[in-house]
Amino acid sequence: MRFGSGLMALVFGLVLAAPALAADLILKKGTDVQLEFASSLSSKTAKPGDKVNFKVVKPVQVDGKTVIADGTPVTGTVEKVDKRGRYGVNAHIQLKLAPIRTVSGKRAPLGFHTKGQDVSSKTGEAAGATVGGAVLLGPIGLVGGYFIVGKNVNAKPGDKMTVDIDKDTVVRVP
């Protein structure tokens, strides 16, 4: 009988302790996720529909608990490619990222930072040079700006990129 009551106490203790072992944490919108390219991407060859592979470089934590593990794979799809152009216009590649898997298996949508993005100063300089060239040299200045070509986008495995969580997501963490 004593063995039975001890076993019963153990089971009862485990049942009460089980909810304390797992916690629901909120992975907030705007939380940074550091990714590393696992495949190459170039504006010279990319086309809509191409897949691009990434992996998480640094685990994402909430309240000291990991909610997205280091090495978690992420897939992106090329949505649009703007090739480099004349007058210093740089190439652009628009990507859409698949939601990322959290440690609980739930998926969190990813987005791109809109704050603090570095707009290429070369494009502005080339446009300024073109306007300045038109004022100073007339049509010859415009022709000169035509020969200033923007840069391509080239990413190789190991290059890093920071994205963010696009929507608050509840993650159950053990």
C-alpha positions, 0 to 999 in steps of 0.5 A: 500500500505504501508503494502505491501511495508513493507512486500516486504522489509521484504521478500527482507531482508530475501532473502539477509540474508539467505545465510549469515545464512548458511556457508560451512566449511571444515572439514579437513583431520586429524581432531581428533574425540574422540569416546567412546565404546558403546559396548564391544569388546574382541579379545577372542570372536571377529570375522570378520563381528562383529559390534561395536558401538561408540558415539562421546564424544566431539563435533568437531568444525571448526571456532567455529561452531559444525560440528559433534555433541556430542553423534553422533553414529558411527558403526565399523565392525571387519575386522580381529582378530589376537589372542594373541600369544607366545613370547609376541605377543599381540592380534590385532583387525582391525576395519573399521569405517563407515563414520560419520554423520555431522550436515548437514547430509553429511557423513565424512570418518573416519580413524585411527591415524598412527602417535604416535600409541603406539606399545606395549613395552611388545612385544619388551621386550619378543622378546628381552628376547627370543633372549637373552635367545637363546644366553645365554641359547641356546634352553632352552632360546627359550623354555622359550620365548614360555611361555611368552604370549601376551595380549588380546584386551578388550574394554568395554563401556565407554572406549575412542579412538581417530580417525580422519577424513580421507578426507576433507569434506565440511559441511554446518553449519547453 
